[in-house]
Amino acid sequence: MKNPKAKLYDAGNGRKVTIPENDESELFAAVREQLSPEAVAIIITYLQPARSNNPEANRQVRWFMDELTNLLGGVKRHAELMDELGL
């Protein structure tokens, strides 16, 4: 069954591809399954200073950091893990 919300995008050479809508639940399920809380905390820490001249990309990185922070249990838990890791 076709997804009525799916969009067709130009893949070049006259080809069109369908890209499904984002499903963040799958992304964060994979993060929980594959990465320890400590690894997630380190990733957040390294992303914090990341800035570019692209405001939309910066917004997306900030969103990702916020979602990862929520996944850990919040800012306090992130700070606790950073202390434990010596960062």
N, CA, C and O atoms as a CHARMM CRD file, in Angstrom:
* protein
*
  348
    1    1 MET  N      0.84400  -1.18500   0.00000 PROA 1      0.00000
    2    1 MET  CA     0.00000   0.00000   0.00000 PROA 1      0.00000
    3    1 MET  C      0.88500   1.24400   0.00000 PROA 1      0.00000
    4    1 MET  O      1.83800   1.32600   0.77500 PROA 1      0.00000
    5    2 LYS  N      0.58000   2.19900  -0.85400 PROA 2      0.00000
    6    2 LYS  CA     1.37500   3.42100  -0.94600 PROA 2      0.00000
    7    2 LYS  C      1.04900   4.35400   0.20600 PROA 2      0.00000
    8    2 LYS  O     -0.08700   4.43000   0.67500 PROA 2      0.00000
    9    3 ASN  N      2.07000   5.05400   0.64300 PROA 3      0.00000
   10    3 ASN  CA     1.91500   6.04300   1.70200 PROA 3      0.00000
   11    3 ASN  C      1.49500   7.35700   1.05100 PROA 3      0.00000
   12    3 ASN  O      2.25800   7.91500   0.26300 PROA 3      0.00000
   13    4 PRO  N      0.28900   7.87000   1.36100 PROA 4      0.00000
   14    4 PRO  CA    -0.16200   9.10300   0.72200 PROA 4      0.00000
   15    4 PRO  C      0.67300  10.31700   1.09200 PROA 4      0.00000
   16    4 PRO  O      0.64800  11.32300   0.38300 PROA 4      0.00000
   17    5 LYS  N      1.41500  10.23800   2.19800 PROA 5      0.00000
   18    5 LYS  CA     2.23100  11.37300   2.63200 PROA 5      0.00000
   19    5 LYS  C      3.65300  11.30200   2.09100 PROA 5      0.00000
   20    5 LYS  O      4.40600  12.27000   2.19900 PROA 5      0.00000
   21    6 ALA  N      4.03300  10.15300   1.50400 PROA 6      0.00000
   22    6 ALA  CA     5.38500  10.01100   0.97300 PROA 6      0.00000
   23    6 ALA  C      5.56700  10.97100  -0.20000 PROA 6      0.00000
   24    6 ALA  O      4.63800  11.21400  -0.97000 PROA 6      0.00000
   25    7 LYS  N      6.76100  11.50400  -0.32300 PROA 7      0.00000
   26    7 LYS  CA     7.05400  12.46200  -1.38300 PROA 7      0.00000
   27    7 LYS  C      8.02700  11.84900  -2.36500 PROA 7      0.00000
   28    7 LYS  O      8.88600  11.04800  -1.99600 PROA 7      0.00000
   29    8 LEU  N      7.88200  12.23500  -3.62200 PROA 8      0.00000
   30    8 LEU  CA     8.81800  11.81100  -4.65800 PROA 8      0.00000
   31    8 LEU  C      9.90600  12.85900  -4.79300 PROA 8      0.00000
   32    8 LEU  O      9.63000  14.05800  -4.82700 PROA 8      0.00000
   33    9 TYR  N     11.14300  12.39600  -4.87000 PROA 9      0.00000
   34    9 TYR  CA    12.27600  13.27900  -5.01900 PROA 9      0.00000
   35    9 TYR  C     13.05600  12.89700  -6.26600 PROA 9      0.00000
   36    9 TYR  O     13.10300  11.72700  -6.64600 PROA 9      0.00000
   37   10 ASP  N     13.66500  13.88700  -6.89600 PROA 10     0.00000
   38   10 ASP  CA    14.45800  13.65100  -8.09500 PROA 10     0.00000
   39   10 ASP  C     15.76900  12.98300  -7.69400 PROA 10     0.00000
   40   10 ASP  O     16.53800  13.52400  -6.90100 PROA 10     0.00000
   41   11 ALA  N     16.01200  11.79500  -8.25500 PROA 11     0.00000
   42   11 ALA  CA    17.24500  11.06200  -7.97100 PROA 11     0.00000
   43   11 ALA  C     18.24500  11.22000  -9.10700 PROA 11     0.00000
   44   11 ALA  O     19.29700  10.58100  -9.10200 PROA 11     0.00000
   45   12 GLY  N     17.92600  12.06000 -10.07200 PROA 12     0.00000
   46   12 GLY  CA    18.80900  12.27500 -11.20300 PROA 12     0.00000
   47   12 GLY  C     18.50600  11.32000 -12.34500 PROA 12     0.00000
   48   12 GLY  O     17.89700  10.26900 -12.14600 PROA 12     0.00000
   49   13 ASN  N     18.93000  11.68900 -13.52500 PROA 13     0.00000
   50   13 ASN  CA    18.72800  10.87000 -14.72800 PROA 13     0.00000
   51   13 ASN  C     17.26200  10.49600 -14.94100 PROA 13     0.00000
   52   13 ASN  O     16.96200   9.41000 -15.43600 PROA 13     0.00000
   53   14 GLY  N     16.36300  11.38200 -14.57300 PROA 14     0.00000
   54   14 GLY  CA    14.93400  11.13500 -14.77400 PROA 14     0.00000
   55   14 GLY  C     14.30900  10.17200 -13.78700 PROA 14     0.00000
   56   14 GLY  O     13.12900   9.84200 -13.90800 PROA 14     0.00000
   57   15 ARG  N     15.07900   9.71800 -12.81500 PROA 15     0.00000
   58   15 ARG  CA    14.53900   8.77800 -11.82300 PROA 15     0.00000
   59   15 ARG  C     13.92700   9.53700 -10.65700 PROA 15     0.00000
   60   15 ARG  O     14.42800  10.58700 -10.25600 PROA 15     0.00000
   61   16 LYS  N     12.85400   9.00500 -10.12300 PROA 16     0.00000
   62   16 LYS  CA    12.21500   9.54700  -8.92900 PROA 16     0.00000
   63   16 LYS  C     12.26500   8.48600  -7.84000 PROA 16     0.00000
   64   16 LYS  O     12.07900   7.29900  -8.10800 PROA 16     0.00000
   65   17 VAL  N     12.51700   8.92100  -6.61600 PROA 17     0.00000
   66   17 VAL  CA    12.53400   7.99100  -5.48400 PROA 17     0.00000
   67   17 VAL  C     11.56100   8.48000  -4.42900 PROA 17     0.00000
   68   17 VAL  O     11.32100   9.67900  -4.29200 PROA 17     0.00000
   69   18 THR  N     11.01400   7.54900  -3.69700 PROA 18     0.00000
   70   18 THR  CA    10.12400   7.86500  -2.58600 PROA 18     0.00000
   71   18 THR  C     10.93700   7.77500  -1.30000 PROA 18     0.00000
   72   18 THR  O     11.61200   6.78000  -1.03900 PROA 18     0.00000
   73   19 ILE  N     10.85700   8.82100  -0.51700 PROA 19     0.00000
   74   19 ILE  CA    11.53800   8.83800   0.77500 PROA 19     0.00000
   75   19 ILE  C     10.46300   8.86900   1.84700 PROA 19     0.00000
   76   19 ILE  O      9.64200   9.78600   1.87000 PROA 19     0.00000
   77   20 PRO  N     10.45400   7.87800   2.74000 PROA 20     0.00000
   78   20 PRO  CA     9.42500   7.86200   3.77600 PROA 20     0.00000
   79   20 PRO  C      9.58200   9.02500   4.73700 PROA 20     0.00000
   80   20 PRO  O     10.66200   9.60100   4.86700 PROA 20     0.00000
   81   21 GLU  N      8.50400   9.35800   5.39900 PROA 21     0.00000
   82   21 GLU  CA     8.57300  10.41200   6.40400 PROA 21     0.00000
   83   21 GLU  C      9.47400   9.97500   7.53800 PROA 21     0.00000
   84   21 GLU  O      9.67900   8.78200   7.75900 PROA 21     0.00000
   85   22 ASN  N     10.01000  10.95000   8.25500 PROA 22     0.00000
   86   22 ASN  CA    10.88900  10.65300   9.38300 PROA 22     0.00000
   87   22 ASN  C     10.13600   9.91200  10.46500 PROA 22     0.00000
   88   22 ASN  O      8.98400  10.22000  10.76900 PROA 22     0.00000
   89   23 ASP  N     10.80300   8.93600  11.03700 PROA 23     0.00000
   90   23 ASP  CA    10.26100   8.23200  12.18700 PROA 23     0.00000
   91   23 ASP  C     11.34400   8.23400  13.26300 PROA 23     0.00000
   92   23 ASP  O     12.14900   7.30800  13.35600 PROA 23     0.00000
   93   24 GLU  N     11.34600   9.28000  14.06300 PROA 24     0.00000
   94   24 GLU  CA    12.37600   9.43500  15.08600 PROA 24     0.00000
   95   24 GLU  C     12.39200   8.29300  16.07600 PROA 24     0.00000
   96   24 GLU  O     13.43400   8.00600  16.66500 PROA 24     0.00000
   97   25 SER  N     11.25400   7.62800  16.27500 PROA 25     0.00000
   98   25 SER  CA    11.21800   6.54200  17.24900 PROA 25     0.00000
   99   25 SER  C     12.19400   5.43300  16.86800 PROA 25     0.00000
  100   25 SER  O     12.83400   4.84300  17.73800 PROA 25     0.00000
  101   26 GLU  N     12.31200   5.14800  15.57500 PROA 26     0.00000
  102   26 GLU  CA    13.26300   4.12500  15.13700 PROA 26     0.00000
  103   26 GLU  C     14.69900   4.57600  15.34900 PROA 26     0.00000
  104   26 GLU  O     15.55300   3.78300  15.74600 PROA 26     0.00000
  105   27 LEU  N     14.96400   5.84000  15.08800 PROA 27     0.00000
  106   27 LEU  CA    16.30600   6.37900  15.29300 PROA 27     0.00000
  107   27 LEU  C     16.72200   6.23500  16.75200 PROA 27     0.00000
  108   27 LEU  O     17.81000   5.73700  17.04100 PROA 27     0.00000
  109   28 PHE  N     15.87300   6.66200  17.66000 PROA 28     0.00000
  110   28 PHE  CA    16.24900   6.64400  19.06800 PROA 28     0.00000
  111   28 PHE  C     16.17900   5.25500  19.67300 PROA 28     0.00000
  112   28 PHE  O     16.85500   4.98600  20.66700 PROA 28     0.00000
  113   29 ALA  N     15.38100   4.36600  19.10000 PROA 29     0.00000
  114   29 ALA  CA    15.41400   2.96400  19.52500 PROA 29     0.00000
  115   29 ALA  C     16.77800   2.36600  19.18200 PROA 29     0.00000
  116   29 ALA  O     17.34500   1.60800  19.96900 PROA 29     0.00000
  117   30 ALA  N     17.29800   2.71000  18.00400 PROA 30     0.00000
  118   30 ALA  CA    18.62200   2.22300  17.60000 PROA 30     0.00000
  119   30 ALA  C     19.70900   2.80700  18.49500 PROA 30     0.00000
  120   30 ALA  O     20.64800   2.10000  18.86100 PROA 30     0.00000
  121   31 VAL  N     19.59800   4.08000  18.85200 PROA 31     0.00000
  122   31 VAL  CA    20.58200   4.70000  19.75600 PROA 31     0.00000
  123   31 VAL  C     20.57500   3.97300  21.09200 PROA 31     0.00000
  124   31 VAL  O     21.63500   3.63900  21.62000 PROA 31     0.00000
  125   32 ARG  N     19.38400   3.72300  21.64700 PROA 32     0.00000
  126   32 ARG  CA    19.28200   3.01100  22.93500 PROA 32     0.00000
  127   32 ARG  C     19.88100   1.60900  22.84600 PROA 32     0.00000
  128   32 ARG  O     20.52400   1.13800  23.78500 PROA 32     0.00000
  129   33 GLU  N     19.66700   0.95400  21.71900 PROA 33     0.00000
  130   33 GLU  CA    20.12200  -0.42300  21.55200 PROA 33     0.00000
  131   33 GLU  C     21.63400  -0.50800  21.34000 PROA 33     0.00000
  132   33 GLU  O     22.27500  -1.43900  21.82800 PROA 33     0.00000
  133   34 GLN  N     22.19800   0.44400  20.62400 PROA 34     0.00000
  134   34 GLN  CA    23.59000   0.34300  20.20200 PROA 34     0.00000
  135   34 GLN  C     24.59100   1.13700  21.04300 PROA 34     0.00000
  136   34 GLN  O     25.78300   0.82800  21.03300 PROA 34     0.00000
  137   35 LEU  N     24.12800   2.14800  21.76400 PROA 35     0.00000
  138   35 LEU  CA    25.04300   3.02300  22.49000 PROA 35     0.00000
  139   35 LEU  C     24.74600   3.04100  23.97700 PROA 35     0.00000
  140   35 LEU  O     23.58700   3.04700  24.39400 PROA 35     0.00000
  141   36 SER  N     25.79900   3.04800  24.76600 PROA 36     0.00000
  142   36 SER  CA    25.64600   3.17000  26.21100 PROA 36     0.00000
  143   36 SER  C     25.25900   4.60200  26.56900 PROA 36     0.00000
  144   36 SER  O     25.46700   5.51700  25.77200 PROA 36     0.00000
  145   37 PRO  N     24.70000   4.80300  27.75700 PROA 37     0.00000
  146   37 PRO  CA    24.42000   6.18000  28.19200 PROA 37     0.00000
  147   37 PRO  C     25.69500   7.03300  28.21300 PROA 37     0.00000
  148   37 PRO  O     25.65100   8.22700  27.91800 PROA 37     0.00000
  149   38 GLU  N     26.80900   6.42600  28.55700 PROA 38     0.00000
  150   38 GLU  CA    28.06900   7.16200  28.58200 PROA 38     0.00000
  151   38 GLU  C     28.45300   7.64400  27.18400 PROA 38     0.00000
  152   38 GLU  O     28.89200   8.78100  27.01200 PROA 38     0.00000
  153   39 ALA  N     28.28600   6.77900  26.19400 PROA 39     0.00000
  154   39 ALA  CA    28.60500   7.17000  24.81400 PROA 39     0.00000
  155   39 ALA  C     27.68600   8.29500  24.34600 PROA 39     0.00000
  156   39 ALA  O     28.13200   9.23100  23.68300 PROA 39     0.00000
  157   40 VAL  N     26.41400   8.20100  24.69000 PROA 40     0.00000
  158   40 VAL  CA    25.45600   9.24600  24.30900 PROA 40     0.00000
  159   40 VAL  C     25.84800  10.57000  24.97200 PROA 40     0.00000
  160   40 VAL  O     25.79100  11.62500  24.33900 PROA 40     0.00000
  161   41 ALA  N     26.24200  10.51200  26.23200 PROA 41     0.00000
  162   41 ALA  CA    26.65600  11.73000  26.94300 PROA 41     0.00000
  163   41 ALA  C     27.87000  12.36400  26.27800 PROA 41     0.00000
  164   41 ALA  O     27.94200  13.58800  26.16600 PROA 41     0.00000
  165   42 ILE  N     28.82000  11.55300  25.83700 PROA 42     0.00000
  166   42 ILE  CA    30.00200  12.08400  25.16500 PROA 42     0.00000
  167   42 ILE  C     29.61700  12.72400  23.83100 PROA 42     0.00000
  168   42 ILE  O     30.12100  13.79400  23.48900 PROA 42     0.00000
  169   43 ILE  N     28.74600  12.08700  23.09300 PROA 43     0.00000
  170   43 ILE  CA    28.29600  12.63800  21.81100 PROA 43     0.00000
  171   43 ILE  C     27.65700  14.00500  22.01900 PROA 43     0.00000
  172   43 ILE  O     27.94500  14.94600  21.27900 PROA 43     0.00000
  173   44 ILE  N     26.79500  14.11700  23.02000 PROA 44     0.00000
  174   44 ILE  CA    26.15300  15.40000  23.32500 PROA 44     0.00000
  175   44 ILE  C     27.20800  16.46700  23.60500 PROA 44     0.00000
  176   44 ILE  O     27.12700  17.58300  23.09400 PROA 44     0.00000
  177   45 THR  N     28.19000  16.11400  24.41600 PROA 45     0.00000
  178   45 THR  CA    29.23700  17.05600  24.79200 PROA 45     0.00000
  179   45 THR  C     30.02100  17.54300  23.57300 PROA 45     0.00000
  180   45 THR  O     30.34800  18.72500  23.47100 PROA 45     0.00000
  181   46 TYR  N     30.31600  16.64200  22.66500 PROA 46     0.00000
  182   46 TYR  CA    31.06300  17.03900  21.47400 PROA 46     0.00000
  183   46 TYR  C     30.21300  17.83300  20.49400 PROA 46     0.00000
  184   46 TYR  O     30.75300  18.62500  19.72200 PROA 46     0.00000
  185   47 LEU  N     28.92400  17.64600  20.50500 PROA 47     0.00000
  186   47 LEU  CA    28.04100  18.40400  19.61000 PROA 47     0.00000
  187   47 LEU  C     27.77000  19.82200  20.12300 PROA 47     0.00000
  188   47 LEU  O     27.44600  20.70600  19.33000 PROA 47     0.00000
  189   48 GLN  N     27.89300  20.04800  21.41400 PROA 48     0.00000
  190   48 GLN  CA    27.53300  21.34400  21.99200 PROA 48     0.00000
  191   48 GLN  C     28.22200  22.53600  21.33400 PROA 48     0.00000
  192   48 GLN  O     27.55300  23.53800  21.08400 PROA 48     0.00000
  193   49 PRO  N     29.51800  22.48300  21.04200 PROA 49     0.00000
  194   49 PRO  CA    30.13400  23.66300  20.42000 PROA 49     0.00000
  195   49 PRO  C     29.96500  23.73600  18.90000 PROA 49     0.00000
  196   49 PRO  O     30.39300  24.70800  18.27700 PROA 49     0.00000
  197   50 ALA  N     29.34900  22.72500  18.30600 PROA 50     0.00000
  198   50 ALA  CA    29.23500  22.67800  16.84100 PROA 50     0.00000
  199   50 ALA  C     28.34500  23.80800  16.33400 PROA 50     0.00000
  200   50 ALA  O     27.19000  23.93500  16.74000 PROA 50     0.00000
  201   51 ARG  N     28.89300  24.61800  15.45000 PROA 51     0.00000
  202   51 ARG  CA    28.15700  25.72400  14.82500 PROA 51     0.00000
  203   51 ARG  C     28.61800  25.84500  13.38300 PROA 51     0.00000
  204   51 ARG  O     29.76900  25.55500  13.05800 PROA 51     0.00000
  205   52 SER  N     27.71300  26.27200  12.53000 PROA 52     0.00000
  206   52 SER  CA    28.06100  26.51600  11.13200 PROA 52     0.00000
  207   52 SER  C     27.41900  27.82100  10.69400 PROA 52     0.00000
  208   52 SER  O     26.79300  28.51400  11.49600 PROA 52     0.00000
  209   53 ASN  N     27.57600  28.15100   9.42800 PROA 53     0.00000
  210   53 ASN  CA    26.92100  29.34900   8.91500 PROA 53     0.00000
  211   53 ASN  C     25.54300  29.00700   8.34100 PROA 53     0.00000
  212   53 ASN  O     24.94100  29.81800   7.63700 PROA 53     0.00000
  213   54 ASN  N     25.05400  27.81400   8.64200 PROA 54     0.00000
  214   54 ASN  CA    23.75000  27.35700   8.16500 PROA 54     0.00000
  215   54 ASN  C     22.79700  27.25300   9.35700 PROA 54     0.00000
  216   54 ASN  O     22.86900  26.28100  10.10900 PROA 54     0.00000
  217   55 PRO  N     21.90600  28.22900   9.54700 PROA 55     0.00000
  218   55 PRO  CA    21.01300  28.22400  10.70900 PROA 55     0.00000
  219   55 PRO  C     20.12900  26.97600  10.78700 PROA 55     0.00000
  220   55 PRO  O     19.85000  26.49000  11.88300 PROA 55     0.00000
  221   56 GLU  N     19.69200  26.46100   9.65500 PROA 56     0.00000
  222   56 GLU  CA    18.83300  25.27100   9.67600 PROA 56     0.00000
  223   56 GLU  C     19.61900  24.04400  10.14900 PROA 56     0.00000
  224   56 GLU  O     19.10700  23.24700  10.93500 PROA 56     0.00000
  225   57 ALA  N     20.83200  23.89400   9.68400 PROA 57     0.00000
  226   57 ALA  CA    21.66900  22.78600  10.15000 PROA 57     0.00000
  227   57 ALA  C     21.94600  22.93000  11.64500 PROA 57     0.00000
  228   57 ALA  O     21.91100  21.94200  12.37800 PROA 57     0.00000
  229   58 ASN  N     22.22000  24.15100  12.09900 PROA 58     0.00000
  230   58 ASN  CA    22.44700  24.39000  13.52500 PROA 58     0.00000
  231   58 ASN  C     21.21200  24.02400  14.34300 PROA 58     0.00000
  232   58 ASN  O     21.33200  23.44200  15.42200 PROA 58     0.00000
  233   59 ARG  N     20.02200  24.36300  13.83300 PROA 59     0.00000
  234   59 ARG  CA    18.78200  24.02800  14.52700 PROA 59     0.00000
  235   59 ARG  C     18.62500  22.51500  14.62800 PROA 59     0.00000
  236   59 ARG  O     18.20200  22.00300  15.66500 PROA 59     0.00000
  237   60 GLN  N     18.96100  21.80300  13.56900 PROA 60     0.00000
  238   60 GLN  CA    18.81800  20.35300  13.56000 PROA 60     0.00000
  239   60 GLN  C     19.78300  19.68700  14.54400 PROA 60     0.00000
  240   60 GLN  O     19.42100  18.72900  15.22800 PROA 60     0.00000
  241   61 VAL  N     21.00700  20.19900  14.60800 PROA 61     0.00000
  242   61 VAL  CA    21.97600  19.65800  15.56700 PROA 61     0.00000
  243   61 VAL  C     21.49800  19.91500  16.98500 PROA 61     0.00000
  244   61 VAL  O     21.60200  19.04500  17.85000 PROA 61     0.00000
  245   62 ARG  N     20.97100  21.11600  17.22400 PROA 62     0.00000
  246   62 ARG  CA    20.45000  21.44600  18.56100 PROA 62     0.00000
  247   62 ARG  C     19.29000  20.52300  18.92100 PROA 62     0.00000
  248   62 ARG  O     19.21300  20.04200  20.05200 PROA 62     0.00000
  249   63 TRP  N     18.39000  20.27100  17.97700 PROA 63     0.00000
  250   63 TRP  CA    17.27300  19.35000  18.19900 PROA 63     0.00000
  251   63 TRP  C     17.79700  17.96300  18.57200 PROA 63     0.00000
  252   63 TRP  O     17.30600  17.34100  19.51400 PROA 63     0.00000
  253   64 PHE  N     18.79800  17.48000  17.82800 PROA 64     0.00000
  254   64 PHE  CA    19.35600  16.15800  18.07800 PROA 64     0.00000
  255   64 PHE  C     19.97100  16.09500  19.47200 PROA 64     0.00000
  256   64 PHE  O     19.77300  15.11900  20.19600 PROA 64     0.00000
  257   65 MET  N     20.71600  17.13200  19.85100 PROA 65     0.00000
  258   65 MET  CA    21.29400  17.16900  21.20100 PROA 65     0.00000
  259   65 MET  C     20.21100  17.14900  22.26600 PROA 65     0.00000
  260   65 MET  O     20.33200  16.43800  23.26400 PROA 65     0.00000
  261   66 ASP  N     19.15400  17.92200  22.06300 PROA 66     0.00000
  262   66 ASP  CA    18.05400  17.95700  23.03300 PROA 66     0.00000
  263   66 ASP  C     17.38400  16.59200  23.15900 PROA 66     0.00000
  264   66 ASP  O     17.06400  16.14500  24.26100 PROA 66     0.00000
  265   67 GLU  N     17.17600  15.93500  22.02100 PROA 67     0.00000
  266   67 GLU  CA    16.55400  14.60600  22.04900 PROA 67     0.00000
  267   67 GLU  C     17.45400  13.58600  22.74400 PROA 67     0.00000
  268   67 GLU  O     16.97300  12.75100  23.51000 PROA 67     0.00000
  269   68 LEU  N     18.74900  13.65300  22.48000 PROA 68     0.00000
  270   68 LEU  CA    19.67700  12.74700  23.15500 PROA 68     0.00000
  271   68 LEU  C     19.71000  13.02100  24.65500 PROA 68     0.00000
  272   68 LEU  O     19.77800  12.09200  25.46000 PROA 68     0.00000
  273   69 THR  N     19.66200  14.29700  25.02900 PROA 69     0.00000
  274   69 THR  CA    19.63700  14.66100  26.44700 PROA 69     0.00000
  275   69 THR  C     18.38900  14.10100  27.11200 PROA 69     0.00000
  276   69 THR  O     18.46200  13.56700  28.21900 PROA 69     0.00000
  277   70 ASN  N     17.25000  14.21800  26.45000 PROA 70     0.00000
  278   70 ASN  CA    16.01300  13.64300  26.99000 PROA 70     0.00000
  279   70 ASN  C     16.12000  12.13000  27.11700 PROA 70     0.00000
  280   70 ASN  O     15.61800  11.54600  28.07700 PROA 70     0.00000
  281   71 LEU  N     16.76900  11.50000  26.15700 PROA 71     0.00000
  282   71 LEU  CA    16.95700  10.06100  26.18100 PROA 71     0.00000
  283   71 LEU  C     17.74900   9.62600  27.41500 PROA 71     0.00000
  284   71 LEU  O     17.48500   8.57200  27.99400 PROA 71     0.00000
  285   72 LEU  N     18.71000  10.43900  27.80600 PROA 72     0.00000
  286   72 LEU  CA    19.51300  10.13800  28.99700 PROA 72     0.00000
  287   72 LEU  C     18.74600  10.34400  30.29100 PROA 72     0.00000
  288   72 LEU  O     19.07200   9.73700  31.31100 PROA 72     0.00000
  289   73 GLY  N     17.73900  11.18600  30.25600 PROA 73     0.00000
  290   73 GLY  CA    17.00500  11.51200  31.47000 PROA 73     0.00000
  291   73 GLY  C     17.13600  12.96400  31.87300 PROA 73     0.00000
  292   73 GLY  O     16.73000  13.34200  32.97100 PROA 73     0.00000
  293   74 GLY  N     17.69600  13.78200  31.00300 PROA 74     0.00000
  294   74 GLY  CA    17.75400  15.20800  31.26000 PROA 74     0.00000
  295   74 GLY  C     19.15600  15.74900  31.44800 PROA 74     0.00000
  296   74 GLY  O     20.14100  15.01100  31.45000 PROA 74     0.00000
  297   75 VAL  N     19.21400  17.05400  31.60400 PROA 75     0.00000
  298   75 VAL  CA    20.48100  17.77300  31.72300 PROA 75     0.00000
  299   75 VAL  C     21.24900  17.31900  32.96600 PROA 75     0.00000
  300   75 VAL  O     22.47000  17.16300  32.91600 PROA 75     0.00000
  301   76 LYS  N     20.55300  17.11000  34.06300 PROA 76     0.00000
  302   76 LYS  CA    21.21200  16.69500  35.31000 PROA 76     0.00000
  303   76 LYS  C     21.91400  15.35400  35.12400 PROA 76     0.00000
  304   76 LYS  O     23.05400  15.18100  35.55600 PROA 76     0.00000
  305   77 ARG  N     21.23400  14.40800  34.48100 PROA 77     0.00000
  306   77 ARG  CA    21.83900  13.08500  34.25900 PROA 77     0.00000
  307   77 ARG  C     23.02800  13.20100  33.32200 PROA 77     0.00000
  308   77 ARG  O     24.03200  12.51300  33.51000 PROA 77     0.00000
  309   78 HSD  N     22.93300  14.05500  32.32100 PROA 78     0.00000
  310   78 HSD  CA    24.07600  14.26900  31.41900 PROA 78     0.00000
  311   78 HSD  C     25.26500  14.79000  32.20600 PROA 78     0.00000
  312   78 HSD  O     26.38400  14.30900  32.02800 PROA 78     0.00000
  313   79 ALA  N     25.04000  15.76000  33.06600 PROA 79     0.00000
  314   79 ALA  CA    26.11900  16.33400  33.87300 PROA 79     0.00000
  315   79 ALA  C     26.72700  15.27800  34.79900 PROA 79     0.00000
  316   79 ALA  O     27.94600  15.23400  34.96900 PROA 79     0.00000
  317   80 GLU  N     25.89400  14.43400  35.39300 PROA 80     0.00000
  318   80 GLU  CA    26.40300  13.35200  36.25500 PROA 80     0.00000
  319   80 GLU  C     27.31800  12.40700  35.47200 PROA 80     0.00000
  320   80 GLU  O     28.38900  12.02400  35.94200 PROA 80     0.00000
  321   81 LEU  N     26.87600  12.04600  34.28300 PROA 81     0.00000
  322   81 LEU  CA    27.70000  11.15200  33.46700 PROA 81     0.00000
  323   81 LEU  C     29.01200  11.81600  33.06300 PROA 81     0.00000
  324   81 LEU  O     30.05300  11.15900  33.02200 PROA 81     0.00000
  325   82 MET  N     28.97100  13.10100  32.76600 PROA 82     0.00000
  326   82 MET  CA    30.20200  13.80500  32.39800 PROA 82     0.00000
  327   82 MET  C     31.16800  13.81400  33.57000 PROA 82     0.00000
  328   82 MET  O     32.37200  13.64000  33.38300 PROA 82     0.00000
  329   83 ASP  N     30.65300  14.01600  34.77400 PROA 83     0.00000
  330   83 ASP  CA    31.50800  13.96100  35.96400 PROA 83     0.00000
  331   83 ASP  C     32.11300  12.57200  36.13600 PROA 83     0.00000
  332   83 ASP  O     33.30900  12.44200  36.39900 PROA 83     0.00000
  333   84 GLU  N     31.29300  11.53400  35.98800 PROA 84     0.00000
  334   84 GLU  CA    31.76500  10.15800  36.11600 PROA 84     0.00000
  335   84 GLU  C     32.85900   9.83800  35.08700 PROA 84     0.00000
  336   84 GLU  O     33.80300   9.10400  35.37800 PROA 84     0.00000
  337   85 LEU  N     32.71500  10.39900  33.88400 PROA 85     0.00000
  338   85 LEU  CA    33.65700  10.14300  32.80400 PROA 85     0.00000
  339   85 LEU  C     34.88900  11.05200  32.83700 PROA 85     0.00000
  340   85 LEU  O     35.84100  10.85600  32.08000 PROA 85     0.00000
  341   86 GLY  N     34.85500  12.03900  33.72000 PROA 86     0.00000
  342   86 GLY  CA    35.98300  12.95100  33.81800 PROA 86     0.00000
  343   86 GLY  C     36.05900  13.96200  32.68800 PROA 86     0.00000
  344   86 GLY  O     37.13900  14.42600  32.32300 PROA 86     0.00000
  345   87 LEU  N     34.90600  14.29500  32.14200 PROA 87     0.00000
  346   87 LEU  CA    34.86900  15.28200  31.06400 PROA 87     0.00000
  347   87 LEU  C     34.22200  16.57200  31.51100 PROA 87     0.00000
  348   87 LEU  O     34.11000  17.51200  30.72300 PROA 87     0.00000
